[in-house]
Amino acid sequence: MAKKESTVFSCLECGAQAPKWVGRCPECGAWNTFAEETRGGGQRVDGGLPASSSRPVPLTQISAEETPRISSGLPHFDRVMGGGIVPGGVVLIAGEPGIGKSTLLLQTADRLATNGRVLYVSGEESPTQIAMRAARLDTLNPNVLLYSETSVEKVIEQIVEISPVAVIVDSIQTAHSGSNNSSAGSVGQVREAAGLLMSAAKRLSVPIFLIGHITKDGTIAGPKTLEHIVDTVLYFEGDRLQNHRLVRAFKNRFGPVNEVAIYRMHDNGLEEVANPSAALIGQRSSSPGSAIAVTLEGTRPLLVEVQALVSASHFATPRRVAMGVDSNRLSILLAVLEKRTGESFLSHDVYVNVAGGLELDEPAIDLGIVAALVSSKRNVALDSSVAVFGEVGLLGEIRGVSQAELRVREARTLGFERLLVPQANLKDLRGLRADGVASIENVLSQLHPRA
């Protein structure tokens, strides 16, 4: 007798289920995250995968040698992936519509096709539309096989038949499984489709790339369990009105997280930026309010321009706007400046921006923000040969940061003659020349001497 369908409500954050809608998830505490889905009535399928013959074995009998990786043909993308693509790995790439996800993977497919056939599965665009983009990007390759299909079971059948070197699914929100009667894109369908593709990737040792949509608040659409299922989560970031794009690793079972690759968008596709720091500060301003800070993205040092505008406010409550940095962190730094240096921002509007459209959350950017704020407030431009980095504590102390030597070498390579670094980091520089600072008063006395 066929099992009857039933309706359940699942939390988009943690996957908890309830028989009826509730406003607050009893498991994770998130509000308004329950979505309706249908379960039952379908039969569990394996997508045509061959039966597994594996048996439990002692851990000591398993080879600990690292699996050889596959080069994507894009050196910076390989760096984000931890050194290349791992056979059997599942990679989720998420980003805003039109940011360049499909473009990046189409260029990757063209380069991977030199090693064999690549299966490009599209549930959103027709083969004609993809072919038109490939022609524009000059990536027309006979080894890239287009497959317009949304059924996960049929996709897995093609993977078994074709034995491709890689599979691209665009997008996971359009895929559906016959074992779940919910509509495509629902919590249950996304979870089921990702689970079947993960099983296929591991059993067949085929790397699979999944393109994912994001919600209006910037999180990946679908259940939170989707990020737990996959091996690697990459975010494609950047302002669509600007040329620079960033691919950032937020989760990677096969390499370091927070690595970034920087690209420049052109009419004929994405171009890797060979020297990101030079590109990011290439249009730096010499006006008051501009400071060069050295930040770290994964293992890569980057020089960025922090811009600040402090102007007299005409509102009862002065405005505080932060773009590219945490607004709460900006409020803390303003409070520290007022307490430790006497600089008053109470009657001023404050705007802070990281040029180039980058989003930075590393504490070492604090010193760059402080330098730019006081430069704008005093209307005194910084010396163009100065770069800074360091974390500012609540008591006004400058705290040490990681990889100081790497940061200083990057700044020296780009011609910066003077660096202000935390006093605690001087012992890590191995003979490199830099000026140590211990407090915020010390920093301002060197950068912004009063006229």
C-alpha positions in Angstrom: 0.0 0.0 0.0 1.4 3.4 -1.0 2.4 5.7 1.8 0.3 8.8 2.0 1.8 12.2 1.6 2.1 14.4 4.7 2.9 18.0 5.2 5.6 19.2 7.6 7.3 22.5 8.3 11.1 22.6 8.3 13.5 25.2 9.7 15.7 26.8 7.0 18.5 27.3 9.5 18.9 24.0 11.3 16.5 21.6 9.5 14.2 20.9 12.6 10.7 19.8 11.7 7.3 20.5 13.2 3.8 19.3 12.2 2.6 23.0 12.0 4.1 26.4 11.4 5.7 28.1 14.4 7.2 31.5 14.5 10.3 30.6 16.5 12.3 27.5 16.0 12.4 25.4 19.2 15.8 24.0 18.2 18.0 26.9 17.1 15.8 29.9 18.2 15.6 31.5 14.8 12.5 33.5 13.9 10.3 33.0 10.8 12.4 30.3 9.3 9.9 27.5 9.0 8.8 26.6 5.5 6.2 24.1 4.3 7.2 20.9 2.5 5.6 17.6 1.5 7.1 14.3 2.5 6.2 10.7 1.9 4.4 9.2 -1.1 7.7 8.9 -3.0 10.2 6.0 -3.1 13.8 6.4 -2.0 16.1 6.1 -5.0 19.8 6.0 -5.4 19.9 7.7 -8.8 21.3 4.6 -10.6 24.5 4.4 -8.6 26.4 1.1 -8.6 26.1 -0.8 -5.3 28.8 -0.1 -2.8 31.1 -3.0 -1.8 33.0 -1.2 1.0 33.5 -2.8 4.4 34.6 -1.2 7.7 38.4 -1.3 8.0 40.7 -0.2 10.8 41.9 3.4 10.6 45.6 2.2 10.6 45.0 0.3 7.4 43.8 3.3 5.4 46.4 5.2 3.3 47.0 8.7 4.7 48.6 9.9 1.4 47.0 13.1 0.0 44.8 12.5 -3.0 46.3 14.1 -6.1 44.4 17.3 -7.1 43.1 18.4 -10.4 44.2 21.8 -11.6 41.3 24.1 -12.8 43.6 26.0 -15.1 43.0 29.1 -13.0 45.9 29.5 -10.5 44.0 31.8 -8.1 40.9 29.6 -8.1 43.1 26.6 -7.3 44.6 28.6 -4.4 41.1 29.2 -2.9 40.3 25.5 -3.3 43.4 24.6 -1.3 45.7 23.7 -4.1 43.3 22.3 -6.8 40.1 20.4 -7.2 39.8 17.2 -5.1 38.3 14.2 -6.9 34.9 13.4 -5.3 34.6 16.8 -3.7 31.4 18.8 -3.8 31.8 22.6 -4.1 29.0 25.0 -3.5 29.4 28.5 -5.1 27.0 31.1 -4.0 26.5 34.7 -4.9 24.1 37.4 -6.1 22.4 37.1 -9.5 24.6 38.4 -12.3 27.7 38.5 -10.2 29.6 36.0 -12.5 29.1 32.5 -11.0 28.1 30.9 -14.3 30.9 32.8 -16.1 33.5 31.6 -13.7 32.4 27.9 -13.9 32.1 28.0 -17.7 35.7 29.3 -17.9 36.7 26.5 -15.5 34.9 23.9 -17.5 36.7 25.0 -20.7 40.1 24.5 -19.0 39.1 21.2 -17.3 37.9 19.9 -20.7 41.6 19.5 -21.7 41.6 16.5 -19.3 38.4 14.9 -20.5 34.7 15.6 -20.8 32.9 18.0 -18.5 29.1 17.7 -17.9 27.4 21.1 -17.5 23.9 20.6 -16.2 21.6 23.6 -16.5 18.1 23.8 -15.1 17.8 27.6 -15.5 19.1 28.4 -19.0 18.7 26.6 -22.3 21.7 25.1 -24.1 21.4 27.9 -26.7 21.8 30.6 -24.1 24.8 28.8 -22.6 26.3 28.4 -26.0 25.9 32.1 -26.7 27.7 33.0 -23.5 30.5 30.5 -24.3 30.9 32.0 -27.7 31.3 35.5 -26.1 33.8 34.1 -23.6 35.7 32.2 -26.3 35.1 29.0 -24.3 33.4 26.9 -27.0 34.8 23.4 -26.4 33.5 20.1 -27.8 34.4 18.3 -24.5 32.0 20.5 -22.5 28.7 18.6 -22.7 25.5 20.6 -22.0 22.6 18.8 -20.4 19.3 20.6 -19.8 17.8 18.6 -17.0 16.5 19.2 -13.5 16.0 15.5 -12.4 18.9 14.5 -10.1 18.4 10.8 -10.9 18.7 11.5 -14.7 21.8 13.6 -14.0 23.4 10.8 -12.0 22.6 8.3 -14.8 24.5 10.6 -17.3 27.5 10.9 -14.8 27.7 7.1 -14.7 27.4 6.7 -18.5 29.8 9.6 -19.5 32.4 9.4 -16.6 33.2 13.1 -16.8 36.2 14.7 -15.2 33.9 17.2 -13.5 30.2 18.1 -13.2 28.6 21.5 -12.9 25.0 21.9 -11.7 23.4 25.3 -12.4 21.7 25.6 -10.0 21.0 23.3 -7.0 17.7 25.2 -6.3 16.3 24.0 -9.6 17.2 20.3 -9.1 14.6 17.9 -7.8 14.5 14.2 -6.8 11.7 11.7 -7.5 11.9 10.5 -3.9 10.5 13.8 -2.6 7.2 15.2 -3.8 7.9 18.8 -2.8 8.4 21.5 -5.4 11.9 22.3 -6.7 13.7 24.7 -4.5 11.9 23.7 -1.3 13.8 22.7 1.8 13.3 19.0 1.3 14.1 19.0 -2.4 17.4 21.0 -2.0 18.5 18.8 0.9 17.6 15.6 -1.0 19.2 16.7 -4.3 22.4 17.7 -2.6 22.5 14.5 -0.7 22.2 12.4 -3.8 24.8 14.4 -5.7 27.2 14.1 -2.7 26.8 10.4 -2.7 27.4 10.2 -6.4 30.5 12.3 -6.1 32.0 10.1 -3.4 31.2 6.8 -5.0 32.3 7.8 -8.5 35.2 10.1 -7.4 33.9 12.9 -9.6 34.1 16.6 -8.4 30.8 18.3 -8.6 30.2 22.1 -8.5 26.9 23.4 -7.4 25.7 26.9 -8.1 23.5 28.3 -5.3 21.3 31.3 -5.0 21.4 33.7 -2.0 18.6 35.4 -0.1 18.2 39.1 0.3 20.2 39.1 3.5 23.2 37.4 1.8 22.8 33.9 3.1 22.6 30.8 0.8 19.0 30.0 -0.1 17.7 26.7 1.1 18.3 24.8 4.4 21.4 25.4 6.5 22.1 21.7 6.2 23.1 22.3 2.5 26.3 24.0 3.7 27.0 21.1 6.0 26.5 18.5 3.3 29.1 19.9 0.8 32.8 19.9 1.2 33.6 23.4 0.2 31.5 26.6 0.3 32.7 29.6 -1.9 31.1 33.0 -1.9 31.3 35.2 -5.0 31.4 38.7 -3.8 31.6 42.2 -5.3 29.6 45.1 -6.6 28.0 44.5 -9.9 28.6 48.1 -10.8 32.4 47.7 -10.3 34.9 45.5 -12.1 36.4 43.6 -9.2 35.1 40.3 -8.0 36.2 38.2 -5.1 35.8 34.4 -4.6 36.2 33.7 -0.9 36.3 30.2 0.8 34.1 30.1 3.9 34.3 26.3 4.4 36.9 23.9 3.0 37.5 20.4 4.2 40.6 20.2 1.9 42.3 23.4 2.6 42.4 26.7 4.5 39.3 28.9 4.8 39.1 32.7 4.1 41.4 32.4 1.1 40.4 34.7 -1.7 40.8 35.0 -5.5 40.4 38.4 -7.1 39.1 38.8 -10.6 38.4 41.7 -12.9 35.2 41.5 -15.0 35.5 42.2 -18.7 33.2 41.8 -21.7 34.9 38.6 -22.5 34.8 37.1 -19.0 36.7 37.1 -15.8 40.5 37.8 -15.7 42.6 36.9 -12.7 44.3 39.9 -11.1 48.0 39.0 -10.8 48.8 41.7 -8.2 45.6 42.4 -6.2 47.2 44.9 -3.9 48.5 47.1 -6.8 45.1 46.9 -8.4 43.2 47.9 -5.2 45.3 50.9 -4.4 46.0 51.9 -8.0 43.5 54.8 -7.9 44.3 55.9 -4.3 43.6 59.5 -3.3 46.1 61.9 -1.9 43.4 64.0 -0.2 42.7 64.1 3.6 40.7 61.0 4.8 42.6 58.4 2.8 44.8 55.7 4.5 46.5 52.6 3.3 46.0 49.5 5.5 47.5 46.1 5.2 44.9 43.3 5.7 45.1 39.6 5.4 42.7 37.4 3.4 43.5 33.8 4.2 47.2 33.6 3.6 47.3 36.5 1.2 48.3 40.0 2.3 46.3 42.8 0.6 46.9 46.6 0.7 43.6 48.5 0.6 42.6 52.1 0.7 40.4 53.1 3.6 38.5 56.3 3.0 36.8 58.4 5.6 34.6 61.6 5.4 34.0 63.5 8.6 31.7 66.5 8.1 29.6 68.8 10.3 26.2 67.3 10.9 22.9 69.1 10.1 20.8 66.4 11.9 19.8 66.0 15.5 21.5 62.5 15.4 24.7 62.4 13.4 25.0 59.8 10.7 27.3 56.8 10.9 27.7 54.9 7.6 30.2 52.1 7.1 30.7 50.3 3.8 33.1 47.4 3.6 33.7 47.4 7.4 31.5 46.5 10.4 29.4 49.4 11.5 29.5 48.3 15.1 33.3 48.3 14.9 33.2 51.9 13.6 31.2 53.0 16.5 33.7 51.4 18.9 36.6 53.1 17.3 34.9 56.5 17.4 34.3 56.0 21.1 37.9 55.0 21.7 39.1 58.1 19.8 37.0 60.4 21.8 38.0 58.8 25.1 41.7 58.5 24.5 42.6 61.5 22.3 39.8 64.1 22.9 38.7 64.1 19.3 35.0 64.8 19.3 32.8 63.3 16.6 29.5 64.1 18.4 28.4 66.8 16.1 29.8 65.2 12.9 28.5 62.8 10.3 31.0 60.0 9.7 31.3 57.9 6.5 33.8 55.1 6.1 34.4 53.1 2.9 36.9 50.5 1.7 37.7 51.4 -1.9 37.2 48.6 -4.4 34.1 47.1 -3.0 35.8 44.7 -0.5 34.2 43.5 2.7 36.7 43.3 5.5 36.2 41.9 9.0 39.8 41.5 10.1 40.8 43.4 13.3 44.1 44.6 11.7 42.0 47.1 9.6 41.3 49.1 12.8 44.4 51.2 12.5 43.6 52.2 8.9 40.1 53.3 9.9 41.5 55.4 12.8 44.1 57.0 10.6 41.6 57.9 7.9 39.1 59.3 10.4 41.5 61.7 12.1 43.0 62.7 8.8 39.6 63.7 7.6 38.6 65.4 10.9 41.8 67.5 11.0 41.9 67.9 7.2 45.5 66.8 7.0 46.5 64.3 4.4 48.7 61.3 5.2 52.1 60.9 3.8 51.7 58.8 0.6 54.6 56.5 1.6 52.9 55.3 4.9 51.0 52.1 5.4 49.5 50.8 8.7 48.0 47.8 10.3 47.0 46.8 13.9 44.1 46.1 16.1 42.8 48.9 18.4 41.7 47.8 21.9 39.0 49.4 24.0 41.7 51.0 26.2 43.4 52.5 23.2 46.2 50.0 23.1 47.5 48.7 19.7 47.4 44.9 19.8 49.5 42.6 17.7 48.1 40.7 14.7 49.1 37.6 12.8 51.5 37.3 9.9 53.2 40.7 10.5 56.2 39.8 8.4 54.1 38.8 5.4 52.3 42.1 5.6 55.4 44.2 5.8 57.0 42.4 2.9 54.0 43.1 0.7 54.0 46.8 1.6 57.7 47.1 0.9 57.3 45.4 -2.4 54.8 48.0 -3.4 57.1 50.8 -2.5 55.9 51.9 0.9 58.8 53.3 2.9 57.3 53.6 6.3 55.0 51.2 8.2 53.3 51.7 11.5 52.8 48.3 13.1 51.9 47.1 16.6 54.9 47.2 19.0 54.3 43.6 19.9 54.9 42.5 16.3 58.4 44.0 15.9 60.0 40.8 17.2 58.4 38.9 14.3 59.8 41.0 11.5 63.2 39.3 11.3 65.2 42.4 10.5 62.5 44.2 8.4 62.3 47.9 9.1 59.1 49.2 10.6 58.0 51.6 13.4 56.3 50.1 16.4 53.4 51.8 18.1 51.8 50.8 21.4 48.9 53.2 21.8 46.5 55.2 19.8 48.0 58.4 21.1 51.4 57.3 19.8 49.9 56.6 16.4 48.3 60.0 16.0 51.3 61.9 17.2 53.3 60.3 14.4 50.7 60.4 11.6 48.8 63.6 12.4 51.0 66.2 14.2 48.9 69.3 14.8 49.8 72.4 12.9 
